[in-house]
Structures are given as structure tokens and as C-alpha cells.
Amino acid sequence: MDNIDSKNLGLGQTREEAPPAQESIADHPATTTFLFLVIYILMIFVRPQEWVPALLDWPIMPVLILAAFVFWMFSANKALQAPQFYLLGLLMLFSPVTVVLAGEGFSAGLETFQDLAPLYLTFMLIAATFLSRRRLHVMMWLMVGGAVLMSAHGIQQKLTGVGWTGEVPILGRMRYIGLFNDPNDVGLSLVTALPMAMHLLRISRHTMMKLLLLICIGTILWGIKLTDSRGTILALGAILGVYSWRRFGIFRTIIAGMFTLPVLLLLSTRLDTIDPGEESAHGRVEAWYEGLQMLRENPVFGVGFGLFGDHNPLTAHNSYILVMAELGIPGYFLWFAFFGSCIMMMYLLQKSRKKLKPAWQILTEARLQGKTDAVEFTTDEELPEKKVLAPEDQAIARVLFLSFVGLATASFFLSRSYSLQLFLLCGMAVAHYQGTRLRNPQEKPYRFFEHFWFWALTSGSSVIFLFFTVRLLLSFV
């Protein structure tokens, strides 16, 4: 942890955060970690090693993330006070065990660990390094920039038939390269970045920057249309619905939804084909059913991490069912609690807090009630600390919460249980929670075991919900 964050430990600090130039020598490793992570996240979206001939097959990504980890190990402080670090660590250890018990052998289990290690490092380093608001805004710019880059690539595909990477559309749907070769993966990145672009637009003070962000938002929306992903459109609708509900109330949201639905239909040519009897939708429901049968037959260890395809020709098309089927109930609990607690943290931070009344108001009310002897203070300075978060912290929490709404919605229709977008967003959420607590020491920490039974009940209820949902959908086929 660096001085950017430690400068803001006390309550009542100014809104401006200490510039990087004020960091001490002892904190330079953390600063270097941050710089390597910025380059790493940039490369996640640009991916030159996959389309620039001179860089083909260069191990750019492993080198960057390992370099960031090495420098982080030498940093002065390591912010690992959130339960998600340990939940994900347990999941990372449990997943290879399921592969070994499925009969794939120890080497396959080791390969599973190696596959998950970069995801864990990405989450951990972001969560432990991006603690200041300024750094989170940098992360948002990277996410928005990546979304604009992929959208521009898709627009080029639409206009010329091929993008600058050499990639072409699939069935008329735009796509990128590498991790984003599927239109659904592109759509997942675009829809989670959209609330961040809106937030950056809101806090921007310069006209030219606002104009740039408006162009970015328009480009992302065009990109969402070009993905023609039904899950992405539904995720966009969920984001708009939750935002409207919390800002304007349920009644106005319902009215606005009546006018918004036709617009969402225009963004996808496939949205009006959602029907249990439609061929694609029927295949998804069948895959969901098979996944639940795998869970039923292997409730403790599942069929093994990454082995769903060995038991069904189609992928699960549902991130929740995929984890249930492959990792069983214990693994699903760890994954669900990890994902859900990140969302819960952002929900708790954005909740409005009641401000303590000033001393003069308390004195006046007490005198009117004849209780002046019970009042022992006369100035605001003698009041207890006010447990009110800075508006900037609450605003960032709202933005990340909306991005989570989009991610959780899209994940219901996609097999993206271990997508990099999920770990990037979870890393941002945990970083913001830890950073907010550093700036507000009186903020109560999120202790997992205080919420253990909540997550046990919620994860169990989600299994039951999916079971009855699949049974209901199958009855319409």
C-alpha cells in the first residue's frame, strides 16, 4: 500500500488525494506494481501478441503479471484484509481436487491450478493495489478504453468485413481476438464498462473530456448492438432498471420500461426470439437440465473443473449451473460467496447513512423537552465522529454495483464463471472497500463468518430456484 491511500486514513480529510510524487521510497515497489498492472490490463484488451507479427506468441501477459507480483511482494504494506482473498484461495485449491477425483490424474489437477493462478493473481493485485479513488478511476478508464477499442474493431468489421486484427464477424456478429473471440464475451466487457463511462462523464469537469466520453458511450452502445448478444441486451436492461428503480422509484421505472423496451429490441435482432421452444433457447435449457443432473449425481465434488463438456456436448450456457455441475455444492458455495460478497460490499457502501444532528439542534430539542441536564456538550467538535462516507466513495460503489448487476445478469445466460471480466470487477470492488475503510477507519469491516449462514442459505436457495426454473421451462418445450 502506498501513501496515496495512507494519507487519507483520518475522517474529515479533503477530497483531493495525495499525488504519486509524494510517495516515500519504501512505497516505490507498490507504485511499480501499479504501473505493471496498468500495462497488464491494457494488454488484456489490446492483445498485440496475437495480431502483431513481430510480437506473436511472446509471453507478454505472464511476464507482466509475474513482474507486478514480485514488486508487490517487496511493497511496504499488503492490504489483504478482505475475506474474498481467502474464499478465492480455497476455491483455487478445491478446483484441482475435483479434477483429480474425477479420474483425470494429478497432472491434470496441476494444470487446473496453473490455469487459475493468473486469475487469482489478477484479482489479488488489483484488490491490494488500486486502493485510492484516483487509481480506481484509472482502472475505469482502462475498462472503458478496452470497450471502445473492441467496439471500434467491431464497427470496422461491420463497414469493411474485417477488423485490423484480421478477425471477421461470425454469423454477422462482431468479435475481437483472444479472450474476446466470442461476441458474448465482447458484450460482457462492453456492458460492464458502460456504467463506468457514465460515471467518468458525470465527474468530468472539462467540456472536451465530456465530449470525448459522450463519443465513447455512443461507440460502446453501437458495439453492444453489433454483438447481437441477447444476454448483453438483457444485462443492459437490468442495469437501466436497477438504476432507475433506486433513483426514481418502482412506479416511474415501470413507466420508463414501457418506453425503453422497444429501444432494447432495436439493439438486437435476436432478442424477440427468446422462447423455450426456439432451437437455441431449447438447447440452453437442455444444457441447464444436464448440469443439474450432474450436480445431483455428484453433489460434493461435481464432475470436475472444466469437465462439463465431457458429459454434455453443449456448454452449460449458465455460469451458476456450470460451477454447480463441475465443483459440487462446496465449490459452488465458495464461488457464489466470493462473487456475491463483492456485490454486497458495494451495496453496503452505497447505502445512505443518517447524519448525526449538530449540537445546536440537539440542545434546542432537549430544552424543548426539558432534558437539558442530559446534554453534556455544546459544540459540534465535541460530538462523536460522523459515520458518513464521502460522496465520491458512495458514487464509485454505485457504479461498481451497477456493473455487477450487468455481469450477474449476463452470466445467467453465458458460461463465464471464471471470465477475466469477473475477476477484474471483483478486484475493483474489494480494492474500493479496503480503500474506503482506510479513509474511514470507523467503517465496520466485512467479516465473512458473520454472514456465513446468509451465504449458505442464499447459495442453497439459488440451487433450488434454478432447479424449479429449469423444470418450468422444460414444461413449455
SULHU-V697076 format. One record per pair of residues at least 12 apart in sequence whose ideal C-beta (glycine too) atoms are under 10 Angstrom apart, sorted by the first residue. I is the first residue (numbers start at 1). J is the second residue. Records with the same first field share a line. If there is no record, write none. Layout:
I: J ; J
This chain:
1: 27 ; 30 ; 75 ; 76 ; 77 ; 78 ; 79 ; 128 ; 129 ; 131 ; 132 ; 434 ; 435 ; 438
2: 18 ; 20 ; 22 ; 23 ; 24 ; 26 ; 27 ; 28 ; 29 ; 30 ; 31 ; 33 ; 34 ; 75 ; 76 ; 77 ; 129 ; 131 ; 132 ; 135
3: 17 ; 18 ; 19 ; 20 ; 21 ; 22 ; 23 ; 24 ; 26 ; 27 ; 30 ; 31 ; 76 ; 132
4: 17 ; 18 ; 19 ; 20 ; 22 ; 23 ; 27 ; 30 ; 31 ; 34 ; 130 ; 131 ; 132 ; 133 ; 134 ; 135 ; 435
5: 17 ; 18 ; 27 ; 30 ; 77 ; 79 ; 129 ; 130 ; 131 ; 132 ; 133 ; 134 ; 135 ; 431 ; 434 ; 435 ; 438 ; 439
6: 18 ; 23 ; 24 ; 27 ; 76 ; 77 ; 131 ; 132 ; 438 ; 439
7: 19 ; 22 ; 23 ; 132 ; 438 ; 439
8: 131 ; 132 ; 133 ; 390 ; 435 ; 436 ; 438 ; 439 ; 440
9: 437 ; 438 ; 439 ; 440 ; 441
10: 385 ; 438 ; 439 ; 440 ; 441
11: 385 ; 386 ; 387 ; 388 ; 389 ; 390 ; 439 ; 440 ; 441 ; 442 ; 443
12: 385 ; 386 ; 390 ; 440
13: 390 ; 439 ; 440
14: 390
15: 133 ; 390 ; 391 ; 392
16: 133 ; 134
17: 132 ; 133 ; 134 ; 135 ; 392 ; 435 ; 439
18: 132 ; 134
19: 134
20: 34 ; 35 ; 132 ; 134 ; 135
24: 76
25: 76
26: 74 ; 75 ; 76 ; 77
27: 75 ; 76 ; 77
28: 71 ; 74 ; 75 ; 76
29: 70 ; 71 ; 72 ; 73 ; 74 ; 75 ; 76
30: 71 ; 72 ; 74 ; 75 ; 76 ; 77 ; 78 ; 79 ; 128 ; 129 ; 131
31: 71 ; 75 ; 129
32: 67 ; 68 ; 70 ; 71 ; 72 ; 74 ; 75
33: 67 ; 68 ; 69 ; 70 ; 71 ; 72 ; 73 ; 74 ; 75 ; 125 ; 128 ; 129
34: 68 ; 71 ; 72 ; 75 ; 125 ; 126 ; 129 ; 130 ; 131 ; 132 ; 135 ; 138
35: 67 ; 68 ; 71
36: 63 ; 64 ; 65 ; 66 ; 67 ; 68 ; 69 ; 70 ; 71 ; 72 ; 125 ; 129
37: 64 ; 65 ; 67 ; 68 ; 69 ; 71 ; 72 ; 122 ; 125 ; 126 ; 129 ; 130 ; 135 ; 138 ; 139 ; 142 ; 427
38: 64 ; 68 ; 129 ; 130 ; 135 ; 138 ; 139 ; 141 ; 142
39: 60 ; 64 ; 67 ; 68 ; 142
40: 60 ; 61 ; 62 ; 63 ; 64 ; 65 ; 66 ; 67 ; 68 ; 118 ; 121 ; 122 ; 125 ; 126 ; 142
41: 64 ; 65 ; 122 ; 126 ; 130 ; 138 ; 139 ; 142 ; 143 ; 145 ; 146 ; 420 ; 424 ; 427
42: 64 ; 142 ; 145 ; 146 ; 149
43: 60 ; 61 ; 63 ; 64 ; 65
44: 61 ; 64 ; 65 ; 122 ; 142 ; 143 ; 146 ; 178 ; 179 ; 180 ; 189 ; 420 ; 421 ; 424
45: 142 ; 143 ; 145 ; 146 ; 147 ; 148 ; 149 ; 150 ; 176 ; 178 ; 179 ; 180 ; 189
46: 60 ; 145 ; 146 ; 149 ; 165 ; 177 ; 178
47: 60 ; 61 ; 146 ; 149 ; 165 ; 176 ; 177 ; 178 ; 179 ; 180
48: 60 ; 165
49: 61 ; 178
50: 165 ; 166 ; 167 ; 176 ; 177 ; 178 ; 179 ; 181
51: 163 ; 164 ; 165 ; 166 ; 167 ; 176 ; 177 ; 178
52: 165
61: 118 ; 122 ; 178
62: 117 ; 118 ; 121
65: 117 ; 118 ; 119 ; 121 ; 122 ; 125
66: 118 ; 121
68: 121 ; 122 ; 125 ; 126 ; 129
69: 117 ; 121 ; 122 ; 124 ; 125
71: 125 ; 129
72: 121 ; 124 ; 125 ; 128 ; 129
75: 128 ; 129
77: 128 ; 131
78: 124 ; 128 ; 129
79: 127 ; 128 ; 129 ; 131 ; 430 ; 431 ; 434 ; 435 ; 437 ; 438
80: 124 ; 127 ; 128 ; 430 ; 434
81: 128 ; 430 ; 433 ; 434 ; 437 ; 438 ; 445 ; 446
82: 127 ; 128 ; 341 ; 342 ; 345 ; 429 ; 430 ; 431 ; 433 ; 434 ; 437 ; 445 ; 446 ; 448
83: 337 ; 338 ; 341 ; 345 ; 430 ; 445 ; 446 ; 447 ; 448 ; 449 ; 450 ; 451 ; 452
84: 123 ; 124 ; 127 ; 337 ; 338 ; 339 ; 341 ; 342 ; 345 ; 426 ; 427 ; 429 ; 430 ; 433 ; 446 ; 448
85: 120 ; 123 ; 124 ; 127 ; 128 ; 338 ; 430
86: 334 ; 338 ; 448
87: 333 ; 334 ; 335 ; 336 ; 337 ; 338 ; 339 ; 341 ; 342 ; 448 ; 455
88: 116 ; 119 ; 120 ; 123 ; 124 ; 127 ; 334 ; 335 ; 337 ; 338 ; 339 ; 423 ; 426 ; 430
89: 120 ; 124 ; 334 ; 338
90: 330 ; 331 ; 333 ; 334 ; 337 ; 338
91: 116 ; 120 ; 305 ; 323 ; 327 ; 330 ; 331 ; 332 ; 333 ; 334 ; 335 ; 337 ; 338 ; 418
92: 112 ; 113 ; 115 ; 116 ; 117 ; 119 ; 120 ; 334
93: 113 ; 116 ; 334
94: 301 ; 305 ; 327 ; 328 ; 330 ; 331 ; 333 ; 334 ; 335
95: 109 ; 112 ; 113 ; 115 ; 116 ; 302 ; 304 ; 305 ; 306 ; 323 ; 326 ; 327 ; 331 ; 334 ; 335 ; 418
96: 108 ; 109 ; 110 ; 111 ; 112 ; 113 ; 114 ; 115 ; 116 ; 304 ; 305
97: 109 ; 112 ; 113 ; 301 ; 304 ; 305 ; 327 ; 330 ; 331
98: 112 ; 298 ; 300 ; 301 ; 302 ; 303 ; 304 ; 305 ; 306 ; 307 ; 326 ; 327 ; 328 ; 330 ; 331
99: 111 ; 112 ; 113 ; 301 ; 302 ; 303 ; 304 ; 305 ; 306 ; 307 ; 326
100: 112 ; 301 ; 304 ; 305
101: 298 ; 300 ; 301 ; 302 ; 303 ; 304 ; 328
102: 298 ; 301 ; 302 ; 303 ; 304 ; 305 ; 306 ; 307 ; 310 ; 311 ; 326
103: 304 ; 307
104: 304 ; 305 ; 306 ; 307 ; 310
108: 304 ; 305 ; 306 ; 307
109: 304 ; 305
111: 305 ; 306
112: 304 ; 305 ; 306 ; 307
113: 305
115: 305 ; 306 ; 418
116: 305 ; 306 ; 418
118: 420 ; 423
119: 418 ; 419 ; 420 ; 422 ; 423 ; 424 ; 426
120: 423
121: 423
122: 420 ; 423 ; 424 ; 426 ; 427
123: 338 ; 342 ; 420 ; 422 ; 423 ; 424 ; 425 ; 426 ; 427 ; 428 ; 429 ; 430 ; 431
124: 423 ; 427 ; 430
125: 427 ; 431
126: 139 ; 423 ; 424 ; 425 ; 426 ; 427 ; 428 ; 429 ; 430 ; 431
127: 342 ; 423 ; 426 ; 427 ; 428 ; 429 ; 430 ; 431 ; 432 ; 433 ; 434 ; 435
128: 427 ; 430 ; 431 ; 434
129: 427 ; 431
130: 427 ; 428 ; 430 ; 431 ; 432 ; 434 ; 435
131: 430 ; 431 ; 432 ; 433 ; 434 ; 435 ; 436 ; 437 ; 438 ; 439
132: 431 ; 432 ; 435 ; 438 ; 439
133: 203 ; 390 ; 392 ; 393 ; 395 ; 396 ; 432 ; 435 ; 436 ; 439
135: 428 ; 431 ; 432 ; 435
136: 196 ; 392 ; 393 ; 396 ; 399 ; 400 ; 428 ; 429 ; 431 ; 432 ; 435
137: 196 ; 199 ; 200 ; 203 ; 392 ; 396
139: 196 ; 424 ; 425 ; 427 ; 428 ; 431 ; 432
140: 193 ; 195 ; 196 ; 197 ; 199 ; 200 ; 203 ; 396 ; 399 ; 400 ; 403 ; 428
141: 193 ; 196 ; 197 ; 200 ; 213 ; 216
142: 193 ; 196 ; 424
143: 189 ; 190 ; 192 ; 193 ; 194 ; 195 ; 196 ; 197 ; 200 ; 403 ; 421 ; 424 ; 425 ; 428
144: 190 ; 193 ; 194 ; 195 ; 196 ; 197 ; 198 ; 199 ; 200 ; 201 ; 213 ; 216 ; 217 ; 219 ; 220
145: 193 ; 197 ; 216
146: 176 ; 180 ; 189 ; 190 ; 193 ; 421 ; 424
147: 186 ; 189 ; 190 ; 191 ; 192 ; 193 ; 194 ; 196 ; 197 ; 216 ; 217 ; 219 ; 220 ; 223 ; 224
148: 190 ; 193 ; 197 ; 212 ; 213 ; 215 ; 216 ; 217 ; 218 ; 219 ; 220 ; 223
149: 176 ; 180 ; 189 ; 219 ; 223
150: 163 ; 174 ; 175 ; 176 ; 177 ; 180 ; 185 ; 186 ; 187 ; 189 ; 190 ; 193 ; 219 ; 220 ; 223 ; 226 ; 227
151: 174 ; 176 ; 186 ; 189 ; 190 ; 193 ; 216 ; 218 ; 219 ; 220 ; 221 ; 222 ; 223 ; 224 ; 225 ; 226 ; 227
152: 164 ; 219 ; 220 ; 222 ; 223
153: 165 ; 167 ; 174 ; 175 ; 176 ; 177 ; 180 ; 186 ; 223 ; 226
154: 167 ; 169 ; 173 ; 174 ; 175 ; 176 ; 183 ; 186 ; 190 ; 219 ; 222 ; 223 ; 224 ; 225 ; 226 ; 227
155: 174 ; 219 ; 222 ; 223 ; 226
156: 174
157: 169 ; 170 ; 172 ; 173 ; 174 ; 175 ; 176 ; 226
158: 172 ; 174 ; 222 ; 223 ; 225 ; 226
163: 175 ; 176 ; 177
165: 177 ; 178
167: 180 ; 181
169: 183 ; 226 ; 227 ; 228
170: 182 ; 183
171: 183 ; 228
172: 226 ; 228 ; 269
173: 186 ; 187 ; 226 ; 227 ; 228 ; 229 ; 268 ; 269 ; 270
174: 186 ; 187 ; 222 ; 223 ; 225 ; 226 ; 227 ; 228 ; 229
175: 187 ; 226 ; 227
176: 189 ; 223
179: 419 ; 420 ; 421
180: 420 ; 421
182: 227 ; 229 ; 414 ; 416
183: 226 ; 227 ; 228 ; 229 ; 232
184: 227 ; 228 ; 229 ; 230 ; 231 ; 232 ; 317 ; 410 ; 413 ; 414 ; 415 ; 416 ; 419
185: 227 ; 229 ; 232 ; 410 ; 414 ; 416 ; 419 ; 420 ; 421
186: 223 ; 224 ; 226 ; 227 ; 229 ; 232
187: 223 ; 224 ; 225 ; 226 ; 227 ; 228 ; 229 ; 230 ; 231 ; 232 ; 233 ; 235 ; 236 ; 268 ; 406 ; 410 ; 414
188: 227 ; 229 ; 231 ; 232 ; 235 ; 406 ; 407 ; 410 ; 411 ; 414 ; 416 ; 419 ; 420 ; 421 ; 422
189: 220 ; 223 ; 227 ; 232 ; 407 ; 419 ; 420 ; 421 ; 424
190: 219 ; 220 ; 221 ; 222 ; 223 ; 224 ; 225 ; 226 ; 227 ; 229 ; 232 ; 235 ; 236 ; 406
191: 220 ; 223 ; 224 ; 227 ; 229 ; 231 ; 232 ; 233 ; 234 ; 235 ; 236 ; 237 ; 238 ; 239 ; 402 ; 403 ; 405 ; 406 ; 407 ; 409 ; 410 ; 421
192: 232 ; 235 ; 239 ; 400 ; 402 ; 403 ; 404 ; 405 ; 406 ; 407 ; 410 ; 421 ; 422 ; 424 ; 425
193: 216 ; 217 ; 220 ; 223 ; 403 ; 406 ; 421 ; 425
194: 216 ; 217 ; 220 ; 221 ; 223 ; 224 ; 235 ; 236 ; 239 ; 240 ; 402 ; 403 ; 406
195: 239 ; 240 ; 243 ; 398 ; 399 ; 400 ; 401 ; 402 ; 403 ; 404 ; 405 ; 406
196: 396 ; 399 ; 400 ; 402 ; 403 ; 425 ; 428
197: 213 ; 214 ; 216 ; 217 ; 218 ; 219 ; 220 ; 221 ; 399
198: 213 ; 217 ; 239 ; 243 ; 399 ; 402
199: 213 ; 395 ; 396 ; 398 ; 399 ; 400 ; 402 ; 403
200: 212 ; 213 ; 216 ; 217 ; 399
201: 213 ; 214 ; 216 ; 217
202: 395 ; 399
203: 392 ; 395 ; 396 ; 399
221: 236 ; 267
222: 267
224: 236 ; 264 ; 267 ; 268
225: 266 ; 267 ; 268 ; 269
226: 267
227: 267 ; 268
228: 267 ; 268 ; 269 ; 270 ; 271
229: 267 ; 268 ; 270 ; 271 ; 410 ; 413 ; 414
230: 268 ; 269 ; 270 ; 271 ; 272 ; 273 ; 274 ; 280 ; 281 ; 410 ; 413
231: 268 ; 271 ; 317 ; 406 ; 409 ; 410 ; 411 ; 412 ; 413 ; 414 ; 416
232: 267 ; 268 ; 271 ; 406 ; 409 ; 410 ; 413 ; 414
233: 264 ; 265 ; 266 ; 267 ; 268 ; 270 ; 271 ; 274 ; 409 ; 410
234: 264 ; 268 ; 271 ; 274 ; 406 ; 409 ; 410 ; 412 ; 413
235: 403 ; 405 ; 406 ; 407 ; 408 ; 409 ; 410 ; 411 ; 412 ; 413 ; 414
236: 260 ; 264 ; 267 ; 268 ; 406 ; 409 ; 410
237: 257 ; 260 ; 261 ; 263 ; 264 ; 267 ; 271 ; 406 ; 409
238: 402 ; 405 ; 406 ; 407 ; 408 ; 409 ; 410 ; 412
239: 401 ; 402 ; 403 ; 404 ; 405 ; 406 ; 407 ; 409
240: 253 ; 256 ; 257 ; 260 ; 263 ; 264 ; 402 ; 405 ; 406
241: 253 ; 254 ; 256 ; 257 ; 260 ; 405 ; 409
242: 398 ; 401 ; 402 ; 404 ; 405 ; 406 ; 409
243: 398 ; 401 ; 402 ; 405
244: 256 ; 257 ; 260
245: 257
246: 350 ; 398 ; 401 ; 402
247: 398
274: 413
275: 476 ; 477
276: 472 ; 473 ; 474 ; 475 ; 476 ; 477
277: 473 ; 476 ; 477
278: 477
280: 317
281: 317 ; 413 ; 473 ; 476 ; 477
282: 473 ; 474 ; 476 ; 477
283: 313 ; 314 ; 317
284: 314 ; 315 ; 316 ; 317 ; 318 ; 413 ; 414 ; 473
285: 317 ; 318 ; 469 ; 470 ; 472 ; 473 ; 474 ; 476 ; 477
286: 312 ; 313 ; 314 ; 317 ; 470 ; 473 ; 474 ; 477
287: 308 ; 312 ; 313 ; 314 ; 315 ; 316 ; 317 ; 318 ; 321 ; 322 ; 325 ; 415 ; 470
288: 314 ; 316 ; 317 ; 318 ; 320 ; 321 ; 322 ; 325 ; 466 ; 467 ; 469 ; 470 ; 473 ; 474
289: 312 ; 321 ; 467 ; 470 ; 471 ; 473 ; 474
290: 308 ; 311 ; 312 ; 313 ; 314 ; 316 ; 321 ; 325 ; 470
291: 303 ; 308 ; 311 ; 312 ; 314 ; 315 ; 316 ; 317 ; 318 ; 320 ; 321 ; 322 ; 323 ; 324 ; 325 ; 326 ; 415 ; 466 ; 470
292: 316 ; 318 ; 321 ; 324 ; 325 ; 463 ; 466 ; 467 ; 469 ; 470 ; 471
293: 311 ; 312 ; 325 ; 470
294: 307 ; 308 ; 311 ; 312 ; 316 ; 321 ; 322 ; 324 ; 325 ; 326 ; 328
295: 321 ; 323 ; 324 ; 325 ; 326 ; 327 ; 328 ; 329 ; 332 ; 463 ; 466 ; 467
296: 324 ; 325 ; 467
297: 311 ; 325
298: 311 ; 324 ; 325 ; 326 ; 327 ; 328 ; 329
299: 324 ; 328 ; 329 ; 330 ; 332 ; 463
300: 327 ; 328 ; 329 ; 330 ; 331
301: 326 ; 327 ; 328 ; 329 ; 330 ; 331
302: 322 ; 323 ; 324 ; 325 ; 326 ; 327 ; 328 ; 329 ; 330 ; 331 ; 332
303: 325 ; 326 ; 327 ; 328
304: 325 ; 326 ; 327 ; 328
305: 323 ; 326 ; 327 ; 331 ; 417 ; 418
306: 322 ; 326 ; 418
307: 325 ; 326
308: 321 ; 322 ; 323 ; 325 ; 326 ; 415 ; 417
309: 415
311: 325 ; 326
312: 325
314: 415
315: 414 ; 415
316: 414 ; 415 ; 417
317: 412 ; 413 ; 414 ; 415
318: 411 ; 412 ; 413 ; 414 ; 415 ; 416 ; 417 ; 466 ; 469 ; 470
319: 335 ; 339 ; 407 ; 408 ; 410 ; 411 ; 412 ; 413 ; 414 ; 415 ; 416 ; 417 ; 418 ; 419 ; 422
320: 332 ; 335 ; 336 ; 339 ; 408 ; 411 ; 412 ; 415 ; 417 ; 459 ; 462 ; 463 ; 465 ; 466
321: 412 ; 415 ; 417 ; 462 ; 463 ; 466 ; 467 ; 470
322: 335 ; 411 ; 414 ; 415 ; 416 ; 417 ; 418
323: 335 ; 336 ; 339 ; 415 ; 417 ; 418
324: 336 ; 417 ; 459 ; 462 ; 463 ; 466 ; 467
326: 417
327: 417
329: 456 ; 459 ; 460 ; 463
332: 417 ; 459 ; 460 ; 462 ; 463
333: 452 ; 455 ; 456 ; 458 ; 459 ; 460 ; 463
334: 455 ; 459
335: 417 ; 418 ; 422 ; 459
336: 455 ; 456 ; 458 ; 459 ; 460 ; 462 ; 463
337: 448 ; 451 ; 452 ; 454 ; 455 ; 456 ; 458 ; 459
338: 422 ; 423 ; 426 ; 430 ; 448 ; 455
339: 404 ; 407 ; 408 ; 411 ; 417 ; 422 ; 423 ; 425 ; 426 ; 429
340: 404 ; 408 ; 451 ; 454 ; 455 ; 458 ; 459 ; 462
341: 426 ; 429 ; 430 ; 433 ; 446 ; 448 ; 451 ; 454 ; 455
342: 400 ; 401 ; 404 ; 422 ; 423 ; 425 ; 426 ; 427 ; 428 ; 429 ; 430 ; 432 ; 433 ; 446
343: 400 ; 401 ; 403 ; 404 ; 405 ; 407 ; 408 ; 425 ; 426 ; 429
344: 401 ; 404 ; 429 ; 433 ; 446 ; 451 ; 454 ; 455 ; 458
345: 397 ; 400 ; 401 ; 404 ; 426 ; 429 ; 430 ; 432 ; 433 ; 434 ; 436 ; 446
346: 394 ; 396 ; 397 ; 398 ; 399 ; 400 ; 401 ; 402 ; 403 ; 404 ; 405 ; 425 ; 428 ; 429 ; 430 ; 432 ; 433
347: 397 ; 398 ; 400 ; 401 ; 404
348: 397 ; 401 ; 433 ; 443 ; 444 ; 446
349: 389 ; 393 ; 394 ; 395 ; 396 ; 397 ; 398 ; 400 ; 401 ; 429 ; 432 ; 433 ; 436 ; 437 ; 440 ; 443 ; 446
350: 389 ; 393 ; 394 ; 395 ; 396 ; 397 ; 398 ; 399 ; 400 ; 401 ; 402
351: 389 ; 394 ; 397
352: 388 ; 389 ; 394
353: 386 ; 387 ; 388 ; 389 ; 394 ; 443
354: 386 ; 387 ; 388
355: 386 ; 387 ; 388
356: 380 ; 383 ; 384 ; 385 ; 386 ; 387 ; 388
357: 380 ; 383
358: 379 ; 380 ; 383 ; 386
359: 375 ; 377 ; 378 ; 379 ; 380 ; 381 ; 382 ; 383
360: 378 ; 379 ; 380
362: 375 ; 377 ; 383
363: 375 ; 377 ; 378
384: 442
385: 440 ; 441 ; 442
386: 442
387: 440 ; 442 ; 443 ; 444
388: 440
389: 436 ; 439 ; 440 ; 443
390: 436 ; 439 ; 440
392: 436 ; 439
393: 432 ; 433 ; 435 ; 436 ; 437 ; 439 ; 440 ; 443
394: 436
396: 428 ; 429 ; 432 ; 435 ; 436
397: 429 ; 432 ; 433 ; 436
399: 428 ; 432
400: 425 ; 426 ; 428 ; 429 ; 431 ; 432 ; 433
401: 429
403: 421 ; 424 ; 425 ; 428 ; 429
404: 422 ; 425 ; 426 ; 428 ; 429
406: 421 ; 425
407: 419 ; 421 ; 422 ; 424 ; 425 ; 426
408: 422
412: 466 ; 469
430: 446
433: 445 ; 446
434: 446
